[in-house]
Amino acid sequence: MATLDTMDRALFDRVARARLPGLHPWLPRLSRAADHGVLWQASAAALAAFGGRTGRRAALRGVGSLALASAVANVAAKHLTRRPRPLLEQVPLARQLVRQPFTTSFPSGHSASAAAFAVGVALESPLLGAVVAPVAGAVALSRVYVGAHYPGDVLAGVALGAGAAALTLRWWPRHVAATVPAAPPRVAVPALPGGTGLCVVVNTGSGGGNGDGPDLTAAELSSLLPGADVRLFGPDDDLAELLESAADDAAGRGGALGVCGGDGTVNLAASVAAARGLPLAVFPGGTLNHFAVDLGINSLRATAEAVEGGHACAVDLGLAADDDRQRVFVNTFSLGVYPELVSLREKLEGRIGKWPALAVSVLRVLATAEPVEVEVSGVPRRLWLLFAGNGSYDPPGFAPTRRAGLADGKLDIRTVDGSSPFARTRLAGAFLSGTMGRSRVYRAARLSGLEVTSLGSARRISVDGESVPAHGRLRLAKARAGLTVYRPAEPDPA
């Protein structure tokens, strides 16, 4: 250990006396720019703004990896090692930081954050990672160049950051582009050149996932499909009535119903289209657009081309029927803590990344929530969660995010038990350790239907993210090939 320390100090002295041509004026500035993660937050914002869906995923994983690495390096590791900072006699005054760090030296928090962000980005996009990596490497080098750290501190920080980024894969698996198999592979639908016969409702209150406001979205739709009847849903309108009116007009013209909005809006449009036997054109216009993305649709143009070309597939619909009514879900159904958890996660993930937001949400919700008492197939159950996906979702556990198919005839059923001893603690431990899929409190099955014979203390359910009241008995089922949807002949690149 003494030999390594001596070598580390000797290498620091060599770097301190060196002057790197070309890099000399930039490294101190770069080191300051990385204070408090400002450089990486700005980089994440740029990736999210200009990198498309891949850039947004890369930014989220990068920021999440950085948050984990920074916490471990600056909160835990530094307090355990307490290595003094280097002496600055050998470092030219012009290179030294104006404000010297007051924390201990090992490991380098800046280097950990830089490596975590770069590796996190590379896990989602090797190309974007290759762009970020030289900047991250320069930040790490700068910490020795300005005299803030020994080389060993920097190497340890880089290893810690890279490990933190790799660890995120346990909670948030890497995105894998997949083609959604249609059932049947091709469905006969009318090709609508220029959008003639298509009635599109644009929800002006949706999240604007394509980056445009409602007026710009409507203008783009009119430009792509000049023959389409584009109708804006405003704050004084009734969305159901507007969709039903548009569907009636589309049916009279031998055309199709279109919808631009988030998953809640798409859910309502799917119900209307399925009831009338109309094909549905889904234009992504919400914050997340789960249904559209799982169909391989990531842009307004992709749907427009499918409409003009007459390309479509049949997809299943999930059905949730209680004593009052039957509801359709195109994505997910749930009861228990899941709706609250998802809502909190979505509020946090833009700031700290997707999986750290999920971790915080799980811990916060479990701290205050209580399991619901229900009967499943006549058996009393105490559950934190009952989740049903329209089709099989990945990954397993508490954070299903994507589907490889929308026409498999199955519901993806997941339950998290709340009756076993220390259920709350065991659930939190299983999630944080990435072992939810093997936990005894977690169960998963692929079923064609499920009977909840009593909702007990569960007063509300969530259908495609919308919380609604429910009571009595509940029957979950599938409508095989219940909806025809326009879909590109080739999935739109993510």
C-alpha positions as CSV (number, residue, x, y, z in Angstrom):
1,M,0.0,0.0,0.0
2,A,2.9,2.4,0.9
3,T,4.5,1.7,-2.5
4,L,1.2,2.5,-4.4
5,D,0.9,5.7,-2.4
6,T,4.4,6.7,-3.2
7,M,3.8,6.0,-6.9
8,D,0.6,7.9,-6.8
9,R,2.3,11.0,-5.3
10,A,5.2,10.8,-7.7
11,L,2.8,10.7,-10.7
12,F,0.9,13.6,-9.3
13,D,4.2,15.6,-9.1
14,R,4.9,14.9,-12.7
15,V,1.5,16.0,-13.9
16,A,1.8,19.1,-11.7
17,R,5.0,20.1,-13.3
18,A,3.8,19.4,-16.8
19,R,2.2,21.8,-19.2
20,L,-0.1,20.2,-21.8
21,P,0.0,22.2,-25.1
22,G,-3.5,22.9,-26.4
23,L,-5.2,21.7,-23.3
24,H,-3.6,24.0,-20.8
25,P,-6.2,26.9,-20.9
26,W,-9.2,24.6,-21.2
27,L,-8.7,22.0,-18.4
28,P,-9.2,24.3,-15.5
29,R,-12.3,25.8,-17.1
30,L,-13.7,22.3,-17.8
31,S,-13.0,21.3,-14.2
32,R,-15.0,24.2,-12.9
33,A,-17.8,23.6,-15.4
34,A,-18.2,20.1,-13.9
35,D,-18.8,21.4,-10.4
36,H,-22.1,20.1,-8.9
37,G,-22.7,18.2,-12.1
38,V,-23.7,21.4,-14.0
39,L,-21.8,20.3,-17.1
40,W,-23.6,16.9,-17.2
41,Q,-27.0,18.3,-16.5
42,A,-26.5,20.7,-19.4
43,S,-25.3,17.8,-21.6
44,A,-28.4,15.7,-20.6
45,A,-30.7,18.6,-21.5
46,A,-29.0,18.8,-24.9
47,L,-29.3,15.1,-25.5
48,A,-33.0,15.1,-24.5
49,A,-33.8,18.1,-26.7
50,F,-31.9,17.1,-29.9
51,G,-31.3,13.3,-29.6
52,G,-34.8,12.0,-30.1
53,R,-36.1,9.1,-28.0
54,T,-32.6,7.5,-27.8
55,G,-31.2,10.8,-26.6
56,R,-33.9,11.1,-23.9
57,R,-33.2,7.5,-22.7
58,A,-29.5,8.2,-22.7
59,A,-29.9,11.4,-20.8
60,L,-32.1,9.8,-18.1
61,R,-29.7,6.9,-17.6
62,G,-26.7,9.2,-17.6
63,V,-28.3,11.5,-14.9
64,G,-29.5,8.5,-12.9
65,S,-26.0,6.9,-13.0
66,L,-24.5,10.2,-12.0
67,A,-26.8,10.6,-9.0
68,L,-25.9,7.2,-7.7
69,A,-22.1,7.6,-8.2
70,S,-22.1,11.0,-6.7
71,A,-23.9,9.8,-3.6
72,V,-21.6,6.9,-3.1
73,A,-18.4,8.9,-3.7
74,N,-19.2,12.1,-1.8
75,V,-21.4,10.8,1.0
76,A,-20.0,7.4,1.7
77,A,-16.5,6.8,0.3
78,K,-15.0,10.1,1.2
79,H,-16.0,9.8,4.8
80,L,-14.6,6.3,5.1
81,T,-11.2,7.0,3.6
82,R,-10.5,10.6,4.6
83,R,-7.4,11.0,2.4
84,P,-6.0,14.5,2.5
85,R,-5.9,16.6,-0.6
86,P,-2.6,17.0,-2.5
87,L,-0.2,19.8,-1.6
88,L,-0.2,22.5,-4.2
89,E,3.5,23.6,-4.2
90,Q,4.2,22.0,-7.5
91,V,1.0,23.2,-9.2
92,P,1.3,26.6,-11.0
93,L,-0.9,29.2,-9.4
94,A,-2.6,30.0,-12.7
95,R,-3.9,26.4,-12.9
96,Q,-5.2,26.2,-9.3
97,L,-8.9,26.4,-8.5
98,V,-10.0,29.7,-7.1
99,R,-12.0,27.8,-4.5
100,Q,-10.2,24.8,-3.2
101,P,-12.4,21.7,-2.3
102,F,-12.8,21.3,1.4
103,T,-13.8,17.6,1.3
104,T,-11.4,14.7,1.5
105,S,-9.6,13.5,-1.6
106,F,-10.4,9.8,-2.2
107,P,-12.2,9.1,-4.5
108,S,-12.7,11.9,-7.0
109,G,-16.3,12.8,-7.1
110,H,-15.9,14.8,-10.3
111,S,-14.4,11.7,-12.0
112,A,-17.0,9.4,-10.6
113,S,-19.8,11.7,-12.0
114,A,-18.1,12.1,-15.3
115,A,-17.6,8.3,-15.8
116,A,-21.1,7.5,-14.6
117,F,-22.7,9.9,-17.0
118,A,-20.6,8.8,-20.0
119,V,-21.1,5.1,-19.4
120,G,-24.8,5.6,-18.7
121,V,-25.2,7.4,-22.0
122,A,-23.1,4.7,-23.8
123,L,-25.3,1.9,-22.4
124,E,-28.2,3.4,-24.3
125,S,-26.3,4.7,-27.3
126,P,-22.7,3.8,-28.1
127,L,-22.5,6.6,-30.6
128,L,-23.6,9.3,-28.1
129,G,-21.4,7.7,-25.5
130,A,-18.4,8.1,-27.9
131,V,-19.2,11.8,-28.1
132,V,-19.4,12.3,-24.4
133,A,-16.4,10.0,-23.4
134,P,-13.6,12.5,-24.4
135,V,-15.2,15.2,-22.4
136,A,-15.6,12.9,-19.4
137,G,-12.0,11.8,-19.8
138,A,-10.8,15.5,-19.9
139,V,-12.8,16.3,-16.7
140,A,-11.1,13.4,-15.0
141,L,-7.6,14.5,-16.2
142,S,-8.4,18.0,-15.2
143,R,-8.8,17.1,-11.5
144,V,-5.1,16.1,-11.3
145,Y,-4.0,19.0,-13.6
146,V,-5.5,21.6,-11.3
147,G,-4.1,19.8,-8.2
148,A,-7.5,18.8,-6.7
149,H,-6.7,15.0,-6.7
150,Y,-4.1,12.4,-6.9
151,P,-4.2,10.1,-10.0
152,G,-5.3,7.2,-7.8
153,D,-8.3,9.2,-6.6
154,V,-9.3,9.8,-10.2
155,L,-8.9,6.2,-11.2
156,A,-11.0,5.1,-8.3
157,G,-13.7,7.6,-9.2
158,V,-13.8,6.5,-12.8
159,A,-14.2,2.8,-11.6
160,L,-16.9,3.8,-9.2
161,G,-18.8,5.8,-11.8
162,A,-18.6,3.1,-14.4
163,G,-19.8,0.5,-11.9
164,A,-22.7,2.7,-10.8
165,A,-23.8,3.0,-14.4
166,A,-23.6,-0.7,-15.0
167,L,-25.5,-1.3,-11.8
168,T,-28.5,0.6,-13.2
169,L,-29.1,-2.3,-15.5
170,R,-30.4,-4.3,-12.6
171,W,-33.3,-2.0,-12.1
172,W,-33.7,-0.5,-15.6
173,P,-32.7,-2.9,-18.4
174,R,-31.3,-1.5,-21.6
175,H,-33.8,-0.5,-24.2
176,V,-34.0,-3.1,-27.0
177,A,-35.8,-2.0,-30.2
178,A,-38.4,-4.7,-31.1
179,T,-40.9,-5.0,-33.9
180,V,-44.4,-5.6,-32.6
181,P,-45.9,-8.7,-34.3
182,A,-49.3,-8.0,-35.8
183,A,-52.2,-10.5,-35.4
184,P,-53.0,-11.2,-38.2
185,P,-49.9,-9.9,-39.9
186,R,-51.9,-7.7,-42.2
187,V,-55.4,-6.3,-41.8
188,A,-57.4,-4.9,-44.7
189,V,-58.0,-1.2,-44.1
190,P,-58.8,1.7,-46.4
191,A,-55.8,3.6,-47.7
192,L,-56.6,7.3,-47.3
193,P,-54.5,9.3,-49.8
194,G,-53.9,12.8,-48.3
195,G,-55.9,11.7,-45.3
196,T,-59.3,12.0,-47.1
197,G,-61.9,10.3,-44.9
198,L,-59.8,10.6,-41.7
199,C,-61.2,12.5,-38.8
200,V,-58.5,13.4,-36.2
201,V,-59.1,14.7,-32.7
202,V,-56.1,16.6,-31.2
203,N,-56.1,16.8,-27.4
204,T,-54.7,20.2,-26.6
205,G,-54.3,19.3,-23.0
206,S,-51.9,16.3,-23.6
207,G,-48.2,16.5,-22.7
208,G,-46.8,17.4,-26.0
209,G,-44.5,14.5,-26.3
210,N,-43.5,15.4,-29.8
211,G,-42.2,18.7,-28.6
212,D,-44.9,20.9,-30.3
213,G,-47.8,22.8,-29.0
214,P,-51.3,21.8,-30.1
215,D,-51.6,24.5,-32.8
216,L,-48.3,23.4,-34.3
217,T,-49.3,19.8,-34.1
218,A,-52.6,20.4,-35.8
219,A,-50.7,22.4,-38.5
220,E,-48.2,19.6,-39.0
221,L,-51.1,17.1,-39.3
222,S,-52.8,19.3,-41.9
223,S,-49.6,19.6,-43.8
224,L,-48.9,15.8,-43.8
225,L,-52.6,14.9,-44.5
226,P,-54.2,17.9,-46.2
227,G,-57.5,16.0,-46.8
228,A,-57.9,15.0,-43.1
229,D,-60.6,16.6,-40.9
230,V,-58.5,17.9,-37.9
231,R,-60.5,18.9,-34.8
232,L,-59.0,20.5,-31.7
233,F,-60.3,19.4,-28.2
234,G,-60.3,22.5,-26.0
235,P,-61.0,23.1,-22.3
236,D,-64.7,23.7,-22.8
237,D,-65.3,20.5,-24.9
238,D,-66.3,17.0,-23.9
239,L,-63.6,14.7,-25.2
240,A,-65.9,11.6,-25.4
241,E,-68.5,13.5,-27.3
242,L,-65.9,15.0,-29.7
243,L,-64.5,11.5,-30.4
244,E,-67.9,10.0,-30.9
245,S,-68.9,12.8,-33.3
246,A,-65.6,12.4,-35.3
247,A,-66.1,8.6,-35.4
248,D,-69.6,9.0,-36.7
249,D,-68.4,11.3,-39.5
250,A,-65.5,9.0,-40.3
251,A,-67.8,6.1,-40.6
252,G,-70.1,8.0,-42.9
253,R,-67.2,8.8,-45.2
254,G,-65.8,5.2,-45.2
255,G,-62.7,6.4,-43.4
256,A,-61.1,6.1,-40.1
257,L,-60.9,7.8,-36.7
258,G,-57.6,9.5,-35.7
259,V,-56.4,10.7,-32.3
260,C,-53.4,12.8,-31.2
261,G,-52.7,12.8,-27.5
262,G,-51.4,10.8,-24.6
263,D,-52.3,7.3,-23.5
264,G,-55.5,8.3,-21.6
265,T,-56.8,10.0,-24.8
266,V,-55.8,7.0,-26.9
267,N,-57.7,4.8,-24.5
268,L,-60.9,6.7,-25.0
269,A,-60.4,6.8,-28.8
270,A,-59.8,3.0,-28.8
271,S,-63.0,2.4,-27.0
272,V,-64.9,4.5,-29.5
273,A,-63.2,3.0,-32.6
274,A,-63.7,-0.6,-31.4
275,A,-67.3,0.0,-30.6
276,R,-67.9,1.2,-34.2
277,G,-65.6,-1.2,-35.9
278,L,-63.4,1.6,-37.2
279,P,-59.7,1.5,-37.8
280,L,-57.8,3.9,-35.5
281,A,-54.8,6.1,-36.5
282,V,-52.7,7.0,-33.4
283,F,-50.5,10.1,-33.6
284,P,-48.2,10.4,-30.6
285,G,-48.9,13.6,-28.8
286,G,-48.5,12.8,-25.1
287,T,-45.6,12.7,-22.7
288,L,-44.8,9.0,-22.9
289,N,-46.9,7.6,-25.7
290,H,-46.5,4.0,-24.5
291,F,-49.1,2.5,-26.9
292,A,-47.8,4.3,-30.0
293,V,-44.2,3.4,-29.2
294,D,-45.0,-0.2,-28.7
295,L,-46.5,-0.2,-32.1
296,G,-43.3,1.2,-33.6
297,I,-44.7,4.7,-34.0
298,N,-42.5,7.6,-32.8
299,S,-43.6,10.5,-35.1
300,L,-46.7,12.0,-36.7
301,R,-45.2,11.3,-40.1
302,A,-45.0,7.5,-39.4
303,T,-48.7,7.3,-38.8
304,A,-49.5,9.6,-41.7
305,E,-47.6,7.3,-44.1
306,A,-49.4,4.2,-42.7
307,V,-52.7,5.9,-43.3
308,E,-51.9,6.8,-46.8
309,G,-50.5,3.4,-47.6
310,G,-53.3,1.4,-45.9
311,H,-50.9,-0.4,-43.5
312,A,-52.5,-1.7,-40.3
313,C,-52.5,-4.5,-37.7
314,A,-55.0,-5.9,-35.3
315,V,-54.2,-5.6,-31.6
316,D,-55.8,-7.0,-28.4
317,L,-57.7,-4.9,-26.0
318,G,-57.7,-5.4,-22.2
319,L,-61.1,-5.4,-20.5
320,A,-61.9,-4.5,-16.9
321,A,-65.5,-4.9,-16.0
322,D,-66.9,-4.2,-12.5
323,D,-70.6,-4.1,-11.4
324,D,-71.2,-0.7,-13.1
325,R,-69.5,-0.8,-16.5
326,Q,-66.8,-2.3,-18.7
327,R,-63.7,-0.3,-19.4
328,V,-61.1,-0.9,-22.1
329,F,-57.3,-0.6,-21.5
330,V,-54.7,-0.6,-24.3
331,N,-51.8,-0.6,-21.9
332,T,-52.3,-1.4,-18.2
333,F,-54.7,-1.9,-15.4
334,S,-53.8,-1.8,-11.7
335,L,-55.1,-1.5,-8.2
336,G,-53.1,-0.8,-5.0
337,V,-50.1,1.5,-4.8
338,Y,-49.1,1.3,-8.5
339,P,-51.0,4.4,-9.7
340,E,-49.5,6.5,-6.9
341,L,-46.1,5.1,-7.5
342,V,-46.2,5.8,-11.3
343,S,-47.5,9.4,-10.7
344,L,-44.7,10.2,-8.3
345,R,-42.0,8.5,-10.5
346,E,-43.0,10.6,-13.6
347,K,-42.8,13.8,-11.5
348,L,-39.2,13.0,-10.4
349,E,-37.6,11.3,-13.4
350,G,-37.0,14.4,-15.4
351,R,-34.8,15.7,-12.6
352,I,-32.9,12.6,-11.3
353,G,-33.4,10.0,-14.0
354,K,-35.9,7.1,-14.4
355,W,-34.6,4.4,-12.1
356,P,-33.5,6.7,-9.2
357,A,-37.0,8.3,-9.4
358,L,-38.5,4.8,-9.3
359,A,-36.4,4.0,-6.2
360,V,-37.4,7.2,-4.4
361,S,-41.0,6.6,-5.3
362,V,-41.0,3.0,-4.1
363,L,-39.6,4.0,-0.7
364,R,-41.8,7.0,-0.3
365,V,-45.0,5.3,-1.3
366,L,-44.2,2.2,0.9
367,A,-43.5,4.4,3.9
368,T,-47.1,5.7,4.0
369,A,-49.3,3.4,1.9
370,E,-51.2,0.3,3.1
371,P,-52.0,-2.9,1.2
372,V,-55.5,-3.3,-0.1
373,E,-57.8,-6.2,1.0
374,V,-59.4,-8.0,-2.0
375,E,-60.6,-11.5,-3.0
376,V,-59.0,-13.0,-6.1
377,S,-60.9,-16.0,-7.4
378,G,-62.6,-16.3,-4.0
379,V,-59.4,-16.3,-2.0
380,P,-58.8,-13.3,0.4
381,R,-55.6,-11.5,-0.5
382,R,-53.8,-8.5,1.0
383,L,-51.9,-6.9,-1.8
384,W,-49.6,-3.9,-2.4
385,L,-50.2,-4.3,-6.1
386,L,-52.3,-6.1,-8.7
387,F,-51.1,-5.2,-12.2
388,A,-52.5,-6.4,-15.5
389,G,-50.8,-5.6,-18.8
390,N,-52.4,-5.8,-22.2
391,G,-49.8,-8.2,-23.6
392,S,-46.5,-9.3,-22.0
393,Y,-44.3,-6.6,-20.5
394,D,-40.6,-6.4,-19.8
395,P,-38.8,-6.2,-17.4
396,P,-40.2,-8.3,-14.6
397,G,-40.9,-6.7,-11.2
398,F,-42.1,-3.3,-10.2
399,A,-41.3,-1.3,-13.3
400,P,-42.7,-2.8,-16.5
401,T,-42.0,-0.5,-19.4
402,R,-42.2,-2.1,-22.8
403,R,-43.9,-4.8,-24.8
404,A,-42.7,-7.0,-27.7
405,G,-46.2,-7.8,-28.8
406,L,-49.8,-6.5,-28.5
407,A,-51.6,-9.5,-29.8
408,D,-50.7,-12.5,-27.7
409,G,-54.1,-13.1,-26.2
410,K,-52.7,-12.9,-22.7
411,L,-52.8,-10.6,-19.7
412,D,-49.5,-9.9,-17.9
413,I,-50.6,-10.4,-14.3
414,R,-48.3,-9.3,-11.5
415,T,-49.1,-9.2,-7.8
416,V,-47.0,-8.1,-4.8
417,D,-48.2,-9.7,-1.5
418,G,-48.6,-7.6,1.6
419,S,-49.6,-10.2,4.1
420,S,-46.3,-12.0,4.9
421,P,-44.2,-11.0,7.9
422,F,-42.1,-7.8,7.3
423,A,-43.8,-7.5,3.9
424,R,-43.0,-3.8,3.6
425,T,-39.3,-4.2,4.4
426,R,-39.0,-7.3,2.2
427,L,-40.5,-5.5,-0.7
428,A,-38.3,-2.5,-0.4
429,G,-35.2,-4.8,0.0
430,A,-36.1,-6.9,-3.0
431,F,-36.5,-3.8,-5.2
432,L,-33.4,-2.0,-4.0
433,S,-31.3,-5.2,-4.5
434,G,-32.7,-5.8,-8.0
435,T,-34.1,-9.2,-6.9
436,M,-37.8,-8.5,-7.2
437,G,-38.3,-11.2,-9.9
438,R,-37.1,-13.8,-7.3
439,S,-38.8,-12.4,-4.2
440,R,-41.4,-14.5,-2.4
441,V,-43.7,-11.5,-2.2
442,Y,-43.8,-11.2,-6.0
443,R,-45.9,-13.3,-8.3
444,A,-46.3,-13.2,-12.1
445,A,-48.4,-15.1,-14.6
446,R,-49.7,-14.9,-18.2
447,L,-53.5,-15.5,-18.1
448,S,-56.4,-15.0,-20.5
449,G,-58.6,-13.6,-17.6
450,L,-58.8,-13.1,-13.9
451,E,-61.7,-12.8,-11.5
452,V,-61.5,-10.4,-8.5
453,T,-64.5,-11.5,-6.7
454,S,-64.4,-8.7,-4.1
455,L,-62.6,-5.3,-4.3
456,G,-62.8,-5.0,-0.5
457,S,-60.9,-1.9,0.6
458,A,-59.8,-1.1,-3.0
459,R,-62.1,1.9,-3.9
460,R,-60.2,3.0,-7.0
461,I,-58.5,1.3,-10.0
462,S,-56.2,2.7,-12.6
463,V,-56.9,2.1,-16.4
464,D,-54.1,3.4,-18.7
465,G,-53.0,5.8,-16.0
466,E,-56.4,7.2,-15.3
467,S,-57.7,6.7,-11.8
468,V,-61.4,5.8,-11.7
469,P,-63.8,4.5,-9.0
470,A,-64.9,0.9,-8.9
471,H,-66.8,-1.5,-6.7
472,G,-68.2,-5.0,-6.5
473,R,-66.7,-7.7,-8.6
474,L,-64.1,-7.2,-11.2
475,R,-63.4,-9.3,-14.3
476,L,-60.2,-8.9,-16.3
477,A,-60.2,-10.3,-19.8
478,K,-58.9,-9.9,-23.3
479,A,-60.7,-9.0,-26.6
480,R,-58.5,-10.8,-29.1
481,A,-57.8,-8.6,-32.1
482,G,-60.3,-6.2,-30.8
483,L,-58.9,-3.1,-32.4
484,T,-57.5,-2.3,-35.8
485,V,-54.7,0.2,-35.8
486,Y,-52.8,1.9,-38.6
487,R,-49.1,1.0,-38.2
488,P,-46.1,1.6,-40.4
489,A,-45.0,-1.2,-42.7
490,E,-41.6,-0.8,-41.0
491,P,-41.4,0.4,-37.4
492,D,-40.4,4.0,-37.0
493,P,-36.8,4.3,-35.7
494,A,-36.7,5.1,-31.9
